[in-house]
Amino acid sequence: MKMLEFTIPPLPQFITVGHSWWKQGQVHFQRSWGIYDLIIVTNGALYMTEDDQPYTITAGSMLLLEPERTHFGHLPCEQNTETYYMHFSHPVPPRVLNSGGFEWSETLQQPTDDDANPQTQTMYLPKHAEVVLPSLLPILDRMVEIRDHIFIRNALELHCLTAQLLVELQQVIHQTRPMSRSLELCTRIARYLESNMREPFSSKRLEVELHFHIDYLSRCLKKHTGMTPLQYLQHIRIERAKQMLAHTMTSIQEIAYELGYEHSSYFIRTFRSKEGVTPGGYRERFLLGAK
């Protein structure tokens, strides 16, 4: 796996974060600029070329685009494609390495009370890799939420979440031991629920799709996310609803239908129980905060 080695400190500096949908037939525009552009795809696929190297970013994978290189979409999206992105900067050009044979257990010099300056260390990010979405989505959703309602009180949290996201991405490279069976199954459950978000929850259908009993599936997902399959489905539906309320004028009834709720009244009750405000109140609060 190709990876980028960054000298720290300083940590990469957060610039912005976002969530977007690329409609079927859309293609990413051409751009070259002086910052890093991290793209994570959660549904569909994005087709990107950086300089002369083409990449396909499928659901559950990421690509890190580098500064001063030209990137563009070389093919249009074949289906509606959901992405998260984060822009950041770093003052020192990274070193390109291969993760094969990398020694993660190497001991670093211990800091002492006599140190007057921070010690030089390194961090690593994959260039193009599959990721564990259940570990990343709560971080990304919270980052987007703060970006949309940023105040003095939560600005620091946004930068701390950036560091947390980078830790999770570095873990993708860390392959000293195989992914545990429970984490692998957790990832499969999450991808299935995200791909079938609009369908009514069915434990039997989940069992048939993944070939395990619902009790075992629930234990695996809860171990790594703290949520049962039904709770995780509710979580991703509510997060999607928040994005639609904040960034579109789609009616609440249409949002409920889009997310698989048969009755908008049930969607409103569920949203209020999770967020402490109705969907309409959330949209109004967001619009007021944007003024």
N, C-alpha and C positions, 0 to 999 in steps of 0.2 A: 504494500500500500504506500502510495506517495504521500509524504507529509511535509509540513513546513515547520521549521524550528525557529522560534522567536526568543530573543534575549529578554529576560525580565530581571529586575524592574527596568522600565515601567511596564505595567500591564497594557495590553491594547486599550485604546481609548474609545469608548462608546460614542457614536455619532447619532444614529437613529435606528429604529426598529419598525417593522410593519407587517401587515397581513394583506394579501391580495389574491384576487381570482383572475386568471387569464382565461378568457372565453375561447371556446373551440374556434380555431382559425387564426387566433392572434399569434403574433411572433414578437419576441423581445427585440427592442430597438438596439442599435449599435451605439456603444459608448466606450470611452477611455478616460479614466480619471485617476486621481491620486490617492484613492482609499480602497480598502478591502470591502467586498460585497459577498456576504455569506447568504446563500439561498438554500432553504430547506423545503422540499415538496412533500405535502401530506396527501394529496389526491391528484391523479392524472400524471402528466409528465411534461417536463420543460426541456427543450433541445437548445443547448448553448454551445457556442464555439468561443474559445479564448485564444487569440492569435490564430494559429493554424490547427489547434487541437479541439475536436468536437467532443461534447459530453452529452449524455442523456441522463437527466436527473429524474428518476422515477419516484413514485410515492414511497416514502420512508428512506429517502437518501438526501445527500447534501452536496453542494459544490462551493468551494471558496475561490472567488475570483480575485485576482491580485491587482495592485495598483499599476498604472501606466501600461497596462495591457489592453488591447482592444477586445471587447466581448460583444456578442450579438447572437440572436436566435437564428439558427440555420434551418429550422423547420417550424411551421406553425403548430400550435397545440392540437392534438387529435381529439381531445375532449376538454371540457372545462377543468382547469388545473388550479389547485389551491397551493399557495406558497406563503412562507414566512421569509423575511429577509432582515439582516442586520448589517449596518455599515459601521466600520470601525477603522481606526488609523493606528499605525505604529511607526516610530521614528527610524527603526533599524531594519534594513531589508532582511528577510528570513533566509535561512539556509534550507535547501531542498534535500530531503533524505528519504530513504526507504525504511519502512518499519520492520522489515525482516531482520531478525537477529538483534534488534535493539534491546539494550540492557536497561530495563526499568528499575531494577533493584540497586543500581549503583548508588553508593553512599555519597552524600554531599557534605561539604564542610559545615560543621555545626556553628551557628552564631554564638558569639560570646558577649559578655558585658563590656568588653574593651573595644568592640567594633564601633567605629564612628561613621561608617558608610554601609549601605546595603550590599550584600554579596550578589555577584552575578550568577544568575540561574537561567534555566530555559523552560519553555513550555512548547507543546506540540499540538498542531491541528491537522486533521486529515484534509487532503486536497479534494477528494471525491470519494464518498463512502456511504454505505448504509448506516443509518442511525437508529437509536432506540426511541421512537416517538413518544411512548408513555413517559419517558424521563424528561423529554424536552418540551412537550406541549404546555404543561403547567407553567414552566418558566417563561416561555414565549408569550403565552396568553397574558400573564401578569405584566410582562414588559410592555406589551401593546396597550394594556389597560392604563398603566402609569403614563405612557407617552401621550395618551389621549386626555389625561387629567393630571398633568404634572404640576406639582407645587414644591415649595421649598422643603416641605416635610417628607416628600417621597423621592426627591431627586437622587439622594444617596442610594436608596433601595434599587433604583434602576441600574446604577453602576455595579452594585453588588450582585444583582441578577445576571449582569453581563459576565462577570467572573464565574458565576455558577454555571452558566451556559457553556463557557469555554472549558470548564472542568469536565462537564458531561461529554463534550466533543473530543477531548483528549482521551477519555475512557474508551472511545471507539477504537483508538489505535492500540490501546493496552490489551494485548492478546497473549499474555503469559499463560493464561488458562482459558479454555473454551467457555463460551457463554453458557451459563447454567441452563438446565432444561426448563426450569420455571421461568426464567427471564425470556428465553426464546419463545415459550408458549405465551407469555404475557404480551410480547410484541405481536405475535400472530393474532391474539384476541383483539388487541387494540386496533390493528389494521383492519380486521374484519368489521368491527363495530364502526370505525370511521368510514369505511367504504359502504356500509349499509345503514348509515345514520337515519335515513328517512323511513326505514322499514320498522314495523312494530317489533319490540324485543321478543325473542323466542328462545328460551333455553334449549329446546329440542333442536332448533335449527343450528344453534351454536355447537351443540354436541355433534350433530351430523357433519358439519363443516370441518371441525377440528379433531373429531374422533376421540374425544375424551368426555368423561362424565362432567356434568355442570358443576358438581361440588369441587372437583379437582381444578377445573378451569377457574372457578371463583377464587380458590385459595391462591393460585398462581398470580392472578391479576391483583388481588388484594395485597399480596406480599410485596409487590413492587410499586403499586400506585396508591394503596390504602383504600381502594374502591372495589366493589363487586362489579360484574359486567353491566348490570342495570344502572348502577350509580355512575359508572364511567360513561355510559351512553347518555345519561342525563347531563353529565358534566360537559361533554363535547357539544351537545345540542345547545346548552345555555351559552357556552362560549361563542358558538357560531351565531346565536341570536344576538349577543351583545355586539358583535362585529356588524351585523346587518342593521341593527338599530342605530349604531353610531355613524355608519358610513353610507347608508342608503335611506331612501324614503319609502321603502317597501312597507306596505301596511302590516299591522300586527297579525291580522288574519292570514295574510299571504306568508309571512314568516313562519307562523305556526304550521301551515300546510307544508311549506318547504322543508321543515325540520321533522316532519313525520307525526305531528300531533293531529289527531282526528278532530279535536275540538279546540278552538282558540281559548275557550274559558279555562281548560285544563292547563294549557301552555302558560296562561297568565298566572294561574295559581302556583304552578311549579316555579316559574321565574321569580315570583315574589318571595317564595319560601327560600330560594337560594340566594337571592341578591338583596332582599329586604326592601324592594321597590318594584312596582309594576313595570312591564316593558315600556309603556308610555311614559312613565315617570323617569325611567332610565334614559330614554331618548331625550326628554326635555332637559334633564340634568346635563347630559352631554352637550346639547346645543347651547345651553346657557354658559357652560364652561368654555366653549369654543369662541364665545364672543369677547 
